[in-house]
Amino acid sequence: YSTGLPEQPLSIIDLITKYYYFNQEEFEFAKDIIKKCDLGIADIEIEERLDDKDQKKYIPLFVHEIKNKRHHISYYDESSGTKSLYRQLSVYSIVLKKEGGVLVLDEFDINLHPDILPSLIQLFTDKKTNKKNAQLLFTTHYSNILDTLGQYRTVLVNKDENESYLYRLD
């Protein structure tokens, strides 16, 4: 039976999870950071399943260990911060490890705990993790991050009468 409607496109989570499944180095990169940021997560596994149309689907499962017992939690039941990291780290990995270039993120701090932000920035400032000289360009409303960046890396943007202007902090 066909409805005549186009197939439902894959969600961004489906695409990211499939990417991680076939790119184990990038998946390990993301898992390592997520486990450091969310101490309740012991591991992340990706299960390959068949959907109702016998198409392969890749499902991320977050493993939490409680009293030496493993509990699997779906992506959708995780915290908004963990979900945000899972999504974002796929592109961090591509820019840092494969391509280099500039990663541009609007409000990169949304849903993330403020204590995590310096670690994410450090991925780009540390020569060991940024061998391709990638750059991170982001917007944020979290002004405390300025302490991590320093004045010479900071550009402030303001809006006056619907016109934006910017200036370097230094």
C-alpha positions as CSV (number, residue, x, y, z in Angstrom):
1,Y,0.0,0.0,0.0
2,S,1.4,3.4,-1.0
3,T,0.2,6.8,0.3
4,G,1.8,8.5,-2.7
5,L,3.7,10.7,-0.2
6,P,7.5,10.8,-0.3
7,E,9.5,8.7,2.2
8,Q,10.2,10.4,5.5
9,P,13.7,11.8,5.3
10,L,16.3,10.8,7.8
11,S,16.5,13.0,10.8
12,I,19.8,14.7,11.7
13,I,20.3,12.3,14.5
14,D,19.9,9.3,12.1
15,L,22.5,10.9,9.8
16,I,24.9,11.7,12.6
17,T,24.5,8.2,14.1
18,K,25.1,6.6,10.7
19,Y,28.2,8.7,10.3
20,Y,29.5,7.7,13.7
21,Y,28.7,4.0,12.9
22,F,30.9,4.1,9.8
23,N,33.6,6.4,11.2
24,Q,34.8,4.8,14.4
25,E,37.6,7.3,15.0
26,E,35.2,10.2,15.0
27,F,32.8,8.1,17.2
28,E,35.6,7.5,19.7
29,F,36.4,11.2,19.7
30,A,32.8,12.1,20.5
31,K,32.4,9.3,23.1
32,D,35.6,10.4,24.9
33,I,34.4,14.0,25.3
34,I,30.8,13.1,26.2
35,K,32.0,10.6,28.9
36,K,34.3,13.3,30.3
37,C,31.5,15.9,30.3
38,D,28.7,13.6,31.6
39,L,30.2,11.4,34.3
40,G,27.0,9.3,34.4
41,I,27.7,7.9,30.9
42,A,30.0,4.9,30.9
43,D,29.7,4.3,27.1
44,I,27.8,4.9,24.0
45,E,26.8,2.0,21.7
46,I,25.2,2.1,18.3
47,E,22.9,-0.7,17.4
48,E,22.1,-1.7,13.9
49,R,18.4,-2.5,13.5
50,L,15.9,-3.1,10.7
51,D,12.9,-0.8,10.5
52,D,9.5,-1.9,9.5
53,K,10.5,-1.6,5.8
54,D,13.6,-3.8,6.3
55,Q,15.9,-0.7,6.0
56,K,19.0,-0.5,8.2
57,K,18.7,2.0,11.0
58,Y,21.4,3.0,13.5
59,I,20.3,3.7,17.1
60,P,22.5,5.4,19.6
61,L,22.2,4.0,23.1
62,F,23.8,5.7,26.1
63,V,25.1,3.3,28.7
64,H,24.8,4.3,32.4
65,E,26.2,2.0,35.0
66,I,24.4,1.9,38.3
67,K,25.6,-0.5,41.0
68,N,27.6,-2.5,38.4
69,K,24.5,-2.9,36.2
70,R,24.4,-1.4,32.7
71,H,21.3,0.5,31.7
72,H,20.8,1.6,28.1
73,I,19.1,5.0,27.5
74,S,18.0,6.2,24.1
75,Y,19.2,9.5,22.7
76,Y,15.8,11.0,23.1
77,D,15.8,10.3,26.9
78,E,19.2,11.9,27.5
79,S,19.7,15.4,28.8
80,S,19.5,18.3,26.3
81,G,23.3,19.0,27.0
82,T,24.3,15.4,26.1
83,K,22.1,15.5,23.0
84,S,23.7,18.8,22.0
85,L,27.2,17.4,22.4
86,Y,26.4,14.3,20.5
87,R,25.2,16.4,17.5
88,Q,27.9,19.0,17.6
89,L,30.9,16.7,18.1
90,S,30.4,15.1,14.7
91,V,31.3,18.4,13.0
92,Y,34.0,19.2,15.5
93,S,35.7,15.9,14.6
94,I,35.5,16.6,10.9
95,V,37.0,20.0,11.2
96,L,39.7,19.1,13.7
97,K,40.7,15.7,12.3
98,K,39.9,15.6,8.6
99,E,39.4,18.9,6.9
100,G,40.7,21.8,8.9
101,G,39.0,25.1,8.0
102,V,36.5,27.1,10.1
103,L,33.6,25.7,12.1
104,V,30.9,28.4,12.5
105,L,28.4,27.8,15.3
106,D,25.5,30.1,16.3
107,E,25.1,30.1,20.1
108,F,27.3,27.1,20.5
109,D,26.6,27.1,24.2
110,I,22.9,26.4,24.1
111,N,22.0,23.5,26.3
112,L,25.6,23.0,27.4
113,H,26.8,23.4,31.0
114,P,29.1,26.5,31.3
115,D,31.9,24.3,32.7
116,I,32.1,22.4,29.4
117,L,32.6,25.4,27.2
118,P,36.3,26.0,27.9
119,S,37.1,22.3,27.1
120,L,35.4,22.7,23.7
121,I,37.3,25.8,22.9
122,Q,40.5,24.2,24.1
123,L,40.0,21.5,21.3
124,F,40.8,24.4,18.9
125,T,43.5,26.1,20.9
126,D,45.6,23.0,21.7
127,K,48.0,22.0,19.0
128,K,47.7,18.3,20.0
129,T,44.0,18.2,19.2
130,N,44.1,20.8,16.4
131,K,46.8,19.6,14.0
132,K,44.9,21.0,10.9
133,N,44.8,24.5,12.3
134,A,41.0,24.6,12.3
135,Q,39.3,27.7,13.7
136,L,36.1,28.0,15.8
137,L,33.9,31.0,15.1
138,F,30.9,31.1,17.4
139,T,28.3,33.4,18.9
140,T,27.2,33.2,22.5
141,H,25.3,35.2,25.1
142,Y,27.4,33.7,27.9
143,S,29.9,36.5,28.7
144,N,31.9,34.5,31.2
145,I,33.5,32.7,28.3
146,L,35.5,35.8,27.6
147,D,37.9,34.8,30.4
148,T,38.7,31.6,28.4
149,L,39.1,33.4,25.1
150,G,41.1,36.5,26.0
151,Q,40.6,39.9,24.6
152,Y,42.5,39.4,21.3
153,R,40.2,36.5,20.3
154,T,37.0,38.3,21.1
155,V,34.8,40.4,18.9
156,L,31.7,42.1,20.4
157,V,28.6,42.7,18.3
158,N,25.9,45.1,19.2
159,K,22.8,46.2,17.5
160,D,21.5,49.7,17.3
161,E,18.3,50.7,15.4
162,N,18.3,47.4,13.6
163,E,21.9,47.8,12.4
164,S,24.7,45.6,13.7
165,Y,28.2,46.7,14.4
166,L,31.2,45.0,15.8
167,Y,34.6,45.7,17.4
168,R,37.4,43.8,18.8
169,L,37.7,43.7,22.6
170,D,41.4,44.5,22.5
